[in-house]
Amino acid sequence: MTDAPPSGYPVFNTPPALARAIHATGWDVCDTASNHSVDQGQAGVDATGRALDAAGVRHTGSFPSAAARSRPTILAVKGVKVAFLAYTEMTNGIPLPHPWSVNLAHASRILADARAARRAGAQVVIVNLHWGEENVATPTAAQRRLADALTRTDAVTAVVGQHVHVVQPIARVNGRLVVFGEGNLLSNETSACCPATTQDGLLALLHVTVTGTHAAVSSIDYVPVWIRHPDFAVLPVGEALRDHLADAATLRASYRRTVAVAGRGNGVEPVPRALP
């Protein structure tokens, strides 16, 4: 988000006013680590952070300095201290301006940060990952290796992923639930360029149980969503079907696709559980 003219694929730029809209929509904190984090260089990283700060939105994943990177983002949620950590697997081949500009998704780095957040008082540590192969619903071998490393320790409470533009599974790794990919939330991808699945997404609702110093994800509900074009409304499928906000057959097909990939049972369920 910079004051330069808006630009689209493959090198993006967005007006800083977007930060105020993010706040108005209700987001408390966001992940700024993605494959496009350095599209506008360090100046873009810095301007994005300033815009979010001015709008009152906490953020992590890209940083204006090494000192800023060293401070974990910790929020108070229902009396619990929750650390939010964010990383990206790639930056589209663009070198980082500085080693600390953007968090890269290496297991050793993530685990060190998670332990540092614990020392800073975090009772829950959520790791948000920008990873995987675009338009592919099956997690890559690299995703699975990283998920395996992060779920072998109690330093990390939850792992949630995005990036690939289609829904990926919510699955147990080492007995722990991992959200591999939430699909698209708001996107301009249509059937003119992309698979129908790029209009599908989900909102993962993590139920975290905290007992003393121990925290764990006990179950995950998820809300299948579908992006309506051309007005770009993000529609929870169950509500949209009830209120006739889009073609019923299209909504039902989206729900079936999302549930088929995200899964159900063993602590994972869609909302609603079934369509009328």
C-alpha positions in Angstrom: 0.0 0.0 0.0 1.8 3.1 -1.2 0.8 6.5 -2.7 2.0 5.4 -6.2 -0.7 4.7 -8.8 -2.6 1.4 -8.3 -1.2 -1.6 -10.2 -2.2 -5.2 -10.7 -0.6 -8.4 -11.7 2.2 -9.3 -11.6 3.6 -6.4 -9.5 0.9 -5.0 -7.2 0.3 -1.6 -5.5 -2.8 -0.6 -3.5 -3.9 2.8 -2.2 -3.2 3.3 1.6 -6.9 4.0 2.1 -7.4 0.3 1.9 -6.1 0.1 5.5 -9.0 2.1 6.8 -11.4 -0.3 5.0 -9.7 -3.2 6.6 -10.3 -1.7 10.0 -13.9 -0.8 9.2 -14.5 -4.4 8.1 -13.6 -5.6 11.6 -10.1 -7.0 11.3 -8.0 -6.7 14.4 -4.7 -8.0 13.1 -3.4 -9.1 9.7 -0.5 -11.0 8.0 1.7 -8.9 5.6 4.0 -11.7 4.6 3.2 -12.9 1.1 4.7 -13.6 -2.3 4.0 -9.9 -3.1 5.3 -8.3 0.1 8.3 -6.8 -1.7 6.6 -5.8 -4.9 7.3 -2.2 -4.0 10.6 -2.8 -2.2 11.3 -1.7 1.3 9.5 1.5 0.7 6.4 -0.5 0.1 6.9 -2.6 3.2 7.3 0.6 5.3 4.3 2.4 3.7 2.1 -0.6 4.2 3.0 -0.7 7.9 2.4 3.0 8.4 -1.0 2.8 6.7 -2.1 -0.1 8.9 -0.7 1.6 12.0 -2.7 4.8 11.2 -5.9 2.7 10.7 -5.4 0.9 14.0 -4.8 -2.6 12.6 -2.1 -4.7 14.1 0.1 -6.5 11.6 3.1 -8.8 11.3 5.1 -10.6 8.7 7.0 -7.7 7.1 8.9 -5.0 9.0 10.6 -1.6 8.8 13.6 -2.7 10.9 15.3 -5.6 12.7 14.1 -4.2 16.0 10.5 -4.3 14.8 10.9 -7.8 13.6 12.2 -8.9 17.0 8.9 -7.8 18.8 6.2 -10.5 18.6 2.6 -9.4 17.9 0.6 -10.4 20.9 -3.1 -9.7 21.4 -5.4 -10.1 24.4 -8.3 -12.3 23.4 -11.0 -13.1 26.0 -8.3 -12.7 28.7 -5.8 -14.9 26.9 -2.5 -13.6 25.4 -2.4 -14.8 21.7 0.7 -14.4 19.6 0.2 -14.0 15.8 3.2 -14.9 13.7 3.3 -14.7 9.9 5.6 -16.1 7.2 5.8 -16.6 3.4 7.3 -19.5 1.5 8.4 -17.2 -1.4 8.7 -13.7 -2.7 8.3 -14.4 -6.5 12.0 -14.4 -7.0 12.4 -10.8 -5.7 15.3 -10.5 -3.2 14.6 -9.2 0.2 15.8 -5.6 0.7 17.1 -6.7 4.1 17.2 -10.0 5.9 14.5 -8.7 8.3 12.2 -7.2 5.7 9.8 -10.2 5.4 9.6 -13.4 7.4 10.5 -16.4 5.3 8.9 -19.7 6.2 11.7 -21.8 7.6 10.9 -24.2 10.4 13.9 -23.2 12.6 13.0 -19.5 12.3 9.3 -20.1 13.1 10.1 -22.3 16.1 12.6 -19.8 17.5 10.0 -17.0 17.1 7.3 -19.1 18.7 9.5 -19.8 21.7 10.4 -16.1 22.0 6.6 -15.3 21.9 6.1 -17.7 24.7 8.8 -16.1 26.8 7.1 -12.7 26.1 4.0 -14.1 27.8 2.0 -15.6 24.9 -0.3 -18.5 26.0 -1.4 -19.3 22.4 0.8 -19.1 19.3 -0.9 -19.0 15.9 1.3 -19.4 12.9 0.0 -18.0 9.6 1.7 -19.3 6.4 1.7 -18.2 2.8 2.6 -21.4 1.1 1.8 -24.1 -1.4 1.3 -24.3 -5.2 -1.3 -22.0 -6.7 -4.6 -23.6 -7.9 -3.6 -27.0 -6.4 -5.8 -28.3 -3.6 -3.3 -31.0 -2.5 -0.6 -29.7 -0.1 2.9 -29.9 -1.5 5.7 -32.0 0.1 7.2 -28.8 1.4 3.9 -27.8 3.1 3.7 -31.3 4.7 7.3 -31.2 5.9 6.8 -27.7 7.5 3.5 -28.8 9.1 5.2 -31.8 10.5 8.0 -29.8 12.1 5.6 -27.2 13.6 3.2 -29.8 15.1 5.9 -31.7 16.9 6.2 -29.0 19.5 3.9 -27.3 22.0 5.5 -24.0 21.1 3.0 -23.6 18.3 -0.7 -23.9 19.0 -2.2 -23.6 15.5 -1.1 -23.5 11.9 -3.3 -21.7 9.3 -2.4 -21.3 5.6 -3.4 -19.3 2.6 -2.0 -18.4 -0.9 -3.0 -21.1 -3.4 -6.4 -19.5 -4.3 -8.2 -22.7 -3.8 -9.3 -24.6 -0.7 -6.9 -27.1 0.8 -7.6 -29.7 3.5 -8.0 -29.2 7.2 -6.2 -32.3 8.4 -4.4 -33.8 11.4 -0.6 -33.8 11.4 1.0 -35.5 14.4 -2.5 -35.5 15.9 -2.8 -31.7 15.6 -5.3 -29.9 13.3 -3.7 -27.9 10.5 -5.6 -25.6 8.1 -3.6 -26.0 5.0 -5.4 -23.4 2.9 -8.5 -21.2 3.2 -8.9 -20.6 -0.5 -9.9 -17.1 -1.7 -11.7 -14.6 0.4 -11.9 -11.6 -1.9 -10.6 -12.1 -5.4 -11.1 -11.0 -9.0 -10.3 -14.5 -10.3 -13.2 -15.7 -12.5 -13.9 -18.5 -14.9 -12.4 -16.3 -17.7 -8.9 -17.0 -16.3 -9.1 -19.6 -13.6 -10.8 -22.7 -12.2 -14.3 -22.3 -10.7 -12.7 -23.3 -7.4 -11.0 -19.9 -7.2 -14.4 -18.4 -6.2 -14.5 -20.8 -3.2 -13.1 -20.2 0.2 -13.6 -20.8 3.9 -13.4 -19.0 7.2 -11.7 -21.3 9.7 -13.0 -20.9 13.3 -10.5 -22.4 15.7 -11.8 -23.5 19.1 -8.8 -23.2 21.4 -8.8 -24.7 24.9 -6.5 -23.0 27.4 -5.7 -24.8 30.7 -3.0 -23.0 32.7 0.1 -22.7 30.5 -1.2 -25.3 28.0 -3.3 -24.5 25.0 -4.6 -26.7 22.1 -7.0 -26.5 19.2 -9.8 -28.8 20.3 -11.8 -28.5 17.1 -12.3 -26.4 14.0 -15.6 -25.3 12.4 -15.3 -23.6 9.0 -17.7 -21.4 7.0 -17.7 -22.1 3.2 -17.8 -18.8 1.3 -18.3 -17.9 -2.3 -17.2 -14.7 -4.1 -20.0 -13.2 -6.1 -19.1 -11.3 -9.3 -19.2 -8.6 -10.5 -19.9 -6.9 -7.2 -17.3 -9.0 -5.3 -19.6 -9.8 -2.3 -18.1 -12.5 -0.1 -21.1 -14.8 0.6 -21.3 -17.3 3.4 -22.9 -20.1 1.4 -25.5 -21.2 3.9 -26.8 -17.7 4.5 -26.6 -16.8 0.8 -28.7 -19.9 -0.1 -31.3 -19.0 2.6 -31.5 -15.4 1.4 -31.4 -16.1 -2.3 -28.2 -14.0 -2.9 -26.9 -16.0 -5.8 -27.9 -18.9 -8.0 -28.8 -21.9 -5.8 -27.2 -24.5 -7.9 -23.9 -22.5 -8.0 -23.9 -22.1 -4.3 -24.6 -25.7 -3.7 -21.8 -26.7 -6.0 -19.4 -24.4 -4.2 -20.3 -25.9 -0.8 -19.8 -29.4 -2.1 -16.4 -28.6 -3.5 -15.2 -26.9 -0.3 -16.5 -29.7 2.0 -15.0 -32.4 -0.2 -11.6 -30.8 0.1 -11.6 -29.3 3.6 -13.2 -32.4 5.1 -15.4 -33.2 8.0 -15.4 -35.4 11.1 -12.5 -36.0 13.6 -13.0 -32.5 15.0 -13.7 -30.7 11.7 -17.1 -29.6 10.6 -18.6 -27.1 8.1 -21.1 -24.4 9.0 -23.8 -25.1 8.3 -23.4 -28.9 8.7 -25.6 -29.5 5.7 -27.6 -27.3 3.2 -31.4 -27.4 3.2 
